[in-house]
Amino acid sequence: MPLSLPEQLAHSTVRIECTLSDGTISTGTGFFYSLNKTENTHIPVIITNKHVVEGAQKGRFLLTLKDEHGNPKIGSYKRYELDSFEKRWMPHPDNSVDLCMMPIGSLINETEKKNTLFFCTKLDQTLIPSAAEIEDMAGLENVTMIGYPNGLWDEKNNLPIFRRGVLATDYKYDWNGKKEFLIDAACFPGSSGSPVMLFEMGGYITKTKNIIGDSRFKLLGILYAGPQHTVAGDVKVVPVPTLQKVISVSGIPNNLGIIIKAEQLRVFEGMIT
């Protein structure tokens, strides 16, 4: 039986575990993406935040294997560890945009030579909403975020955690003049790099129509930061942390996430040939 869209999306992300120079372990979220996609070719990469891999000397992925029918073998996966991890990532050319990508074509080729095939669902720029689709958005749309909050995941089956929320700002406008927007959802350490989807099943409403019995799926952006209340009462914007350790509470998240708009991914098109 073909996989449902939610089942496919469960394989669109990858848990990124990094070892820093002092031996500290941090975690974040990445997702599979296809660049320069044509009818027959594409360049596979993983997208995440720059701050997720900053200072990482080693990095680890768990990749789910594929069966002879091309379906995921749930519960069967291989662990891959890479040295010089931070250097493997290509940063977004705008220093103010917290995004980077890592080409994984060579990793895929290596595994295939060993008759090891892994399953993943790749997103691409066709899922980024067009100007007309954005203009027709009514506001307060439901959003879904996929990732590994606090580093948690279904370790036995190598599956991520889905979180639901709503748009907290109008997607048509850039939050504070940046290509960003806000969502009202729980955004915890380890969720950095999570894709944020406009994902509505069974019907949805736009400014011009009320669709019943249909679904809508778009890639809206990537989580990277969130405002927090400090003990002094100030509100500061901080990157969603990657470290999982016990610390004194000096900042209180206010259940908002700051999301980089997916259109920033278009810059990566053509950077690899």
N, C-alpha and C positions, 0 to 999 in steps of 0.2 A: 504494500500500500504506500502511495507517495507520502512524503513528509508534509505535514501542515506547515503554514508559514511560521507559527511560533516554534515548531520543532526545528525548522531550518535556522531560525534566528538564534536558537540555543547553541549553534555551532559557528556563529559569526564572530565570537569573541575568544580571547585567549588570556589566561591569567599569566601576568608577567611577574616573576620573582627575581629580585636583584640582590646581589651581595655587594655592599659598599666597601671602601678601602679599609674601614675599621672593623669589618666583619659583620656589621649590622645587616639584617635582612629587611627589605622593603617589598611591598607588593603594589601592583597597579593593574590596569585593564588595557588591553589592546584589542583591535578588531581587524579582521581580514578585509582587504580592499584591492580592487583591480584598477590599475592605471593603464592608460593608452589602449583601452579596450576596443577591439574591432570584432567582426563576426567570428574570426578564427584565432585571434591572439589577444593576450593581455599580459601585463606585468604584475605579478602578485606581490603585495607588500602587507606589512602590519603597521597600523596607525596607532599612536598613543601621544601622550603629552611629553614635552621635553623634560619636565621635572620628574617624571616617573623613572627615567633611565639616567638622570644626571648623577655622575659619580659612580656608576655601576661598573665594577670590574668583571663580574660574571652575571649572566642572566639565564633563566630557565623557563622553558615552556613545557606543557603537557599537551600533546597533540593526539586527538582521537583517531583511531585507525578506521580504514574503509574496508567493507567486505567485498566479495566477488561481484555483488550486484550494484556496487557503487553507493551503498548505504552506510551510515555510521555504525560501527560495532560498539554499542554503548557499553562502557566498562572496560574496553580494551584501548589502551593508549601507550604511547612511548614518551619518555622524558628526554628532552634535548637541553644540553647545557652549552653555552657559548662564552668564550673568553673575550676580553676587550669589548665588553658589551656596549658601553656608551658610544664607542667609536663606530659601531655598525649602523648607527641611526643617522639619517639625513634630516637636518632641521628645516623647518619652514623658513624661507628666506627673510621673512619679516621677524626680527628679533622679539617683537612684542606679541607674537602669536605663539602660544604654547602648544605647538604640534611638531611631530617628527614622524618619519617613516623608516622602516627597515625592509629592503628587498629580501624576499625569501625564495626566489627562484632557484638559487643554488642549493638551498636546503631541501627543497622539493625534489630536485634532480638527484641529490645524494640518496634520499630515501627511496626513490623509485629504482635506482640502480641496485638497491638491496632488496627489491621486491616488497618494500614497505610503503604502503599508500595511506595517507591520512585524509580525513574528511573535514572540510570546512565550507562554510557559506561565505562567499565574498560579496561585499557591498561594492557599489561603483557610482559614478557621477550621474547616472540616469535616475538614481533615487533622490538626488538633491532637488528640492522643489523649484519649479520654474517661477519666473516673475509673475506670470498669470495665476499660478496656483497659490502663490503667497498672497497676492492681492485679494483672492477669493476666500482666504481663511477668515472665519468668523471671530476667532479669539476664544481663549479658554479651552483650546483643544486638549484632548487627553494625550499624554506622552508616556512612553515606555523607555526605561533605561536598563541596559544589560551590563552586568559586570560582577565584581568580586568585592563587595563592601567588607571592610575589616579583613580582607584577605580570604573571606569565607567562600566556599563553593561546595558542590556535591563532589567530594573527592573520589568517591567510589566510581561514579559515572562520568567524572570530568565535565560537569555541566555548571553553567553560571547561575546567577540569581537575577530574577527580573524584578524591577521596582516600577511602580506606577505613580503618576502625578499629573499635573496640568501645567500649561503655560502660565507663567506669572507675569509676563510682559507680552505686549503685542509683537508678534514675530515680524510684522511688516516694518518695524522700526528698529534701528540699531541702538542697543542699550548704551546710554552715555556716549554715543558717537562711535562706538566700536562695533565690529561685526560679531555681536554677542547678543544673547537674550537670557532671561531668567526662567527657571522652572520651580514650581512648588513641589518638592520631593525630598526625601531623606537622602542626603549625600554624605557618605561616610568615607574614612580613609580606605584606600584600596579601590575606590570607584573612579579615581582619576583615569581619564582616557576612555570612559564608557561612552558608547554611542547612544544618542538620544533620538528616539524614533517617534514620528507621528504615526500611531498604529491604532486604528479603530476597526473593529470587526462587527459586521452585521448592520452597519448603517452609520451615517455621519451627516453633519450639517455644515454647509458653507454659507457665504453671504447670498448666493444666488440659487441654491437648491437644497433640498432635503432628500438625501439618498437613503432608501430603505433596502436592507438585504444585501448590501454591497460592503466592501471593505476598502480601507485606504492605508497605504504604507509609504512613508517618506523618511529619509534620513535628514533630521533637522540640525544635528550638531554633535559636539563632543564636550563632555564635562571636563572642566579644569580647575574651578575654584568655587568659593562660596563665602558670603559675608558671615562674620562672627561677631558676637558681642564680647567685648573684653571685660575683665573684672573692674576696669575703671569706668565702664559704661559706654565706651566708644564702640563704633561699628567699623570693622576693618575687613577688607577683602583679602583672603589668603588662599593659596593653592590648596586643593584638597590633598591632605598629607598622604604619604605612602607608608610611613613607618607604623608598625603595630607594636607599641610598647606602652607601659604604664607611665604616665606623666601627671604632674599636678594640673588641675583644671584652671586654665587662665583665659580660655575662649569658649564660648557656647555657640554652636551652630544654630542658625535660626530657620532651618528647614528650607533653605533656598540654595539652588545651584546656579552657577554662572556657566553658560554654555557657549562655546565657540561655534559660530554658524558654519554649517557644512560647506558653504560656498568657498570657504578658505582652503578646502581640499583641492580645489581646481588648480591651485598654484603648483601642485605636485605633478600634474599632467605634463609630460614632456621632459621632466627633470632626469628621467632615466630612459636610456635608449637601448 
